[in-house]
Amino acid sequence: MDLNDKLAEVSRLFCVDGTYLGYETICIGNVNKTYEVKFRMPDGSLKSFLIQNVNTYAFRNPIQLMENIDKVTEHIRKKKPGQVALHFHHTADRKTYIIDGDNFWRMTNYIPSKTYSTVADPEIIHNAGVAFGEFQVQLADFEINQLYETIPDFHNTVARYDQLARAVEENPLGRVEKVQDELDYLLSVRQEACRMTEMMRAGELPLRVTHNDTKINNVLFSPIDKRAMVVVDLDTVMPGLVGHDFGDAIRFAANKVEEDSKEPEKAGVNLDVFRAFAEGFLEMTAHTLTQAEIDTLALSCVTLTVELATRFLADYILGDPYFHIAYPDHNLVRTRCQIALAKDMQRNMSSMEEIICACTDAARKQKE
């Protein structure tokens, strides 16, 4: 069966009525295969849906993943009646997936929108902060023990350091000797980077439903203005810390260069971007977060940046088995860029903390 026929069959199994007209491949993301399928509905209107073939090598527990997504999206939809929301279609037996040999299919509504991979417009950045903050608020009353931890220790910084230590010990390609400066820095900040994990273990930071991949390109924006409509790509939704989402968003959006820039000396945190995102995020969440969570938001940016540096460096030492590389030292270049960003964040920690305090105070006064 060719792909066109397969997508038509999958659509029928997801109970879509109407006449199948064809598909287009959507080049978004690096993990799953995504297709826009088009239908003429019984009333004569044209309608599109998105079908994805989930990468089950990357996501080893796809059924648990889909159970998480289904529960979270349905919870959010109940909070947003009549508004744009993500919705996954069900089969006749109420499943949100179809297993077809080695293929794992899912289908969602198509939302006409814009996305941004890189952006300097403070209004768009602010609205992305609002979107991720709203995501937190919408799920604040969600029973967290309903969710599977689909990727164990995903943002466990202590575990990430342990993985780096094992890579150094194995040193299969003799690359450790080349990265001693990087290792020295990462080891020097280990206690600081692992503080949030230790606070979580001590019960000082609460677990919440977190997105865990808060890149701005995971927010769909209105095609006619700068309004954020919905947060997407929920494959990594699971229990986590609010700082995981805030810190990773800043790490991605506020760096002055791309995360794999070959000019790490140009890396650094753009405080205007930091402020715009923090204003939007805290506008939505300041009244729901604990003081300990607010106090660690600036720290979370360093934590998530250092954590990713340990992952890039471990992968480089082991011969690049996990992250896709475009050239032999790609993961080392990524490591050095993240380290440079983390160092600049450390230099700007007081400024970031002041911005967090100011945004929190403003948001709380607005709620009064």
C-alpha positions in Angstrom: 0.0 0.0 0.0 1.5 3.4 -1.0 1.5 6.3 1.4 -1.5 8.0 -0.1 -3.7 5.0 0.4 -2.2 4.4 3.9 -3.1 7.9 5.0 -6.6 7.6 3.6 -7.0 4.3 5.6 -5.6 5.8 8.8 -8.1 8.7 8.4 -11.0 6.3 8.1 -9.8 4.5 11.2 -9.9 7.8 13.1 -13.5 8.2 12.0 -13.1 11.1 9.6 -16.1 11.4 7.3 -15.9 12.9 3.9 -13.9 12.5 0.7 -10.1 12.1 1.0 -8.4 14.5 -1.4 -4.7 13.9 -0.7 -1.8 14.9 1.5 1.2 17.2 1.8 4.3 16.4 3.8 4.9 18.9 6.6 8.6 19.5 7.4 8.4 20.3 11.0 10.4 18.7 13.8 13.2 16.2 13.6 11.6 13.2 15.2 8.1 12.3 13.8 6.9 12.2 10.2 4.0 14.7 9.7 1.4 14.9 7.0 -1.5 17.3 6.3 -4.4 15.3 4.9 -7.2 17.1 3.1 -10.9 16.2 3.0 -14.1 17.5 1.4 -16.5 17.1 4.2 -20.1 16.0 3.8 -21.4 19.6 3.9 -19.0 20.5 1.0 -16.5 22.3 3.0 -12.7 21.6 2.8 -11.0 20.6 6.0 -7.4 19.5 6.9 -6.1 17.3 9.6 -2.6 16.4 10.7 -1.4 12.8 10.8 1.8 11.8 12.4 3.9 8.6 12.3 5.5 8.6 15.7 9.1 7.7 15.9 9.0 4.7 18.3 12.8 4.6 18.5 12.9 8.0 20.1 9.7 7.4 22.1 9.9 3.9 23.4 6.6 4.0 25.3 4.3 5.6 22.7 1.1 4.3 24.2 1.9 5.9 27.6 2.9 9.0 25.7 -0.4 9.2 24.0 -2.3 8.5 27.3 -0.5 11.5 28.8 -1.3 13.7 25.8 -4.9 12.6 25.7 -5.5 13.4 29.4 -3.7 16.7 29.2 -5.4 18.0 26.0 -8.8 17.0 27.1 -8.3 18.8 30.5 -7.2 21.9 28.6 -10.1 21.7 26.2 -12.6 21.8 29.1 -11.0 25.0 30.3 -11.2 26.6 26.9 -14.7 25.9 25.5 -15.1 27.4 22.1 -11.5 28.5 21.9 -8.6 27.1 19.8 -7.3 23.9 21.4 -5.3 20.9 20.5 -7.5 17.8 20.0 -6.4 14.2 19.1 -8.9 12.1 17.3 -10.1 8.7 18.5 -10.7 5.4 16.8 -14.0 3.6 17.1 -12.7 1.9 20.2 -11.7 5.3 21.8 -7.9 5.0 21.2 -5.9 8.0 20.2 -3.5 5.9 18.2 -3.3 3.1 15.6 -0.6 0.5 15.7 0.2 -0.9 12.2 3.2 -3.2 12.3 6.1 -0.9 13.0 4.0 2.2 12.4 2.4 4.2 15.2 -0.1 6.7 13.9 -2.0 9.6 15.5 -4.3 12.3 14.2 -5.0 15.8 15.4 -7.0 18.9 14.2 -5.2 21.2 11.8 -4.8 24.7 13.2 -4.0 27.4 10.6 -1.1 29.4 12.2 2.3 30.9 12.1 5.4 29.6 14.0 8.7 31.2 14.7 12.1 29.5 15.0 14.0 32.6 15.8 12.5 35.9 16.7 13.6 39.3 18.1 10.1 40.9 18.4 9.5 41.5 22.1 5.7 41.2 21.6 6.0 37.8 20.1 8.4 36.6 22.9 6.1 38.1 25.5 3.1 36.2 24.0 5.1 33.0 23.9 5.7 33.5 27.7 2.0 34.0 28.1 1.3 30.8 26.2 3.6 28.6 28.2 2.5 30.3 31.4 -1.1 29.7 30.5 -0.3 26.0 29.9 1.0 25.8 33.5 -2.1 27.5 34.9 -4.5 25.4 32.9 -2.9 22.2 34.3 -2.4 23.5 37.9 -5.3 21.4 39.1 -4.4 18.4 37.1 -3.8 15.2 39.2 -0.1 14.7 38.4 -0.1 11.0 39.4 -2.2 10.3 36.3 0.8 10.9 34.1 3.5 8.5 33.1 7.2 9.5 33.3 7.7 8.6 29.6 11.4 9.6 29.6 12.8 8.8 33.0 15.2 11.4 34.4 14.7 13.6 31.4 15.6 16.8 33.4 17.3 15.1 36.3 20.5 17.1 36.3 22.2 14.8 38.8 21.6 11.8 36.5 22.8 13.8 33.5 26.1 14.4 35.4 26.3 10.7 36.2 25.9 9.9 32.5 28.7 12.3 31.7 30.9 10.6 34.3 30.3 7.2 32.7 31.1 8.5 29.3 34.4 9.9 30.6 35.2 6.6 32.2 34.5 4.7 29.0 36.2 7.2 26.7 35.8 4.8 23.7 37.4 7.1 21.1 40.0 8.8 23.3 38.2 12.2 23.1 38.4 13.0 26.8 41.9 14.5 26.5 40.5 17.0 24.0 37.7 18.3 26.2 39.4 18.8 29.6 38.6 22.5 29.8 34.9 21.8 29.2 34.9 19.0 31.8 36.7 21.3 34.3 34.0 24.0 33.9 31.1 21.6 34.1 32.4 19.9 37.2 33.1 23.3 38.8 29.4 24.2 38.5 27.9 20.8 39.4 26.6 21.8 42.8 24.9 24.9 41.4 23.4 23.1 38.4 22.1 20.2 40.5 20.6 22.5 43.2 17.0 22.3 41.8 17.1 18.5 41.5 18.2 18.3 45.2 15.5 20.8 46.2 12.9 18.7 44.4 14.2 15.5 46.2 13.9 17.4 49.5 10.3 18.4 48.8 11.3 22.1 48.5 10.1 22.4 44.9 6.7 20.9 43.8 6.3 18.7 40.8 3.9 20.1 38.2 2.7 19.1 34.8 5.5 20.4 32.6 5.9 20.7 28.8 9.7 20.0 28.8 10.3 21.3 25.3 9.5 25.0 25.5 11.0 26.2 22.3 9.1 29.2 20.9 8.5 27.2 17.7 6.2 25.0 19.8 3.7 27.8 20.1 1.2 28.4 17.3 0.6 32.1 16.6 -2.4 33.7 14.9 -1.8 34.0 11.1 -3.2 37.6 11.2 -1.6 39.1 14.3 1.0 38.3 17.0 -1.4 36.5 19.4 -0.3 33.1 20.7 -3.1 30.5 20.2 -2.0 27.2 21.5 1.1 25.2 22.8 1.9 22.1 20.7 4.3 19.2 20.6 3.3 17.6 23.8 5.4 14.4 23.5 7.5 15.2 26.5 4.6 16.3 28.8 5.2 14.7 32.2 5.9 15.6 35.8 8.6 18.1 36.3 9.6 21.5 37.7 8.3 24.8 36.5 11.9 25.9 36.2 12.5 23.2 33.6 10.0 24.9 31.3 11.1 28.5 32.1 14.8 27.8 32.0 14.7 25.8 28.7 12.6 28.5 27.0 15.2 31.2 28.0 18.1 28.9 27.0 16.6 28.6 23.5 15.2 32.0 22.9 17.5 34.4 24.8 20.9 33.2 23.5 22.4 35.8 21.2 23.6 33.1 18.8 22.3 29.7 17.6 22.9 26.9 20.0 25.5 25.4 17.7 27.3 28.6 16.8 31.0 28.2 16.0 31.6 31.5 17.7 30.9 30.8 21.3 32.5 34.1 22.3 29.4 35.7 20.9 27.0 33.6 23.0 25.2 35.3 25.9 21.8 36.0 27.4 19.8 38.8 25.8 18.2 40.5 28.8 15.6 42.2 26.7 14.4 38.8 25.5 14.6 37.4 29.0 12.5 40.3 30.3 9.9 39.9 27.6 9.4 36.2 28.2 9.5 36.5 32.0 6.8 39.3 31.9 4.5 37.1 29.8 5.2 33.9 31.8 4.8 35.5 35.2 1.8 37.5 34.1 0.0 34.1 34.0 1.8 32.2 36.8 2.9 34.5 39.5 -0.2 33.9 41.6 0.2 30.1 41.4 3.9 29.6 42.0 5.5 29.1 45.4 8.2 31.6 46.5 10.8 28.8 46.1 9.8 28.3 42.5 10.0 32.1 41.8 13.4 32.3 43.6 14.9 29.6 41.4 13.6 30.8 38.0 16.8 32.7 37.2 18.9 29.7 38.4 16.8 27.4 36.2 18.3 29.1 33.1 21.8 28.2 34.1 20.7 24.7 35.2 19.0 23.8 31.9 21.9 25.3 29.9 24.6 23.4 31.8 22.4 20.2 31.7 22.3 20.3 28.0 26.0 21.0 27.8 26.6 17.8 29.8 24.4 15.9 27.3 26.2 17.3 24.3 29.6 16.6 25.8 28.7 13.0 26.8 27.4 12.3 23.4 30.6 13.7 21.8 32.8 11.6 24.0 30.8 8.4 23.1 31.0 9.0 19.4 27.7 11.0 18.8 25.2 8.1 19.1 22.2 10.3 20.2 22.2 13.8 18.7 22.3 14.2 14.9 25.5 15.8 13.8 26.3 17.7 10.6 30.1 17.4 11.0 32.6 15.5 13.3 32.9 18.1 16.1 29.3 19.3 16.0 28.5 18.1 19.5 31.7 19.7 20.9 30.7 23.0 19.2 27.3 22.8 20.8 28.9 22.1 24.2 31.2 25.1 24.0 28.3 27.4 23.0 26.2 26.2 25.9 29.0 26.7 28.3 29.6 30.2 27.0 25.9 31.0 27.5 25.9 29.5 31.0 28.9 31.6 32.0 27.2 34.8 30.7 24.1 33.8 32.6 26.1 33.5 35.8 27.6 37.0 35.2 24.1 38.3 34.7 22.4 36.4 37.5 21.7 39.5 39.7 20.1 41.3 36.7 18.0 38.2 35.9 16.9 37.9 39.5 15.9 41.6 39.6 13.9 41.2 36.4 12.1 38.1 37.9 11.3 40.1 41.1 10.0 43.1 39.2 7.8 41.0 36.8 6.4 39.0 39.8 5.5 42.1 41.7 3.9 43.7 38.6 1.9 40.5 37.9 0.7 40.2 41.5 -0.4 43.8 41.7 -2.3 43.4 38.5 -4.2 40.5 40.1 -5.2 42.5 43.2 
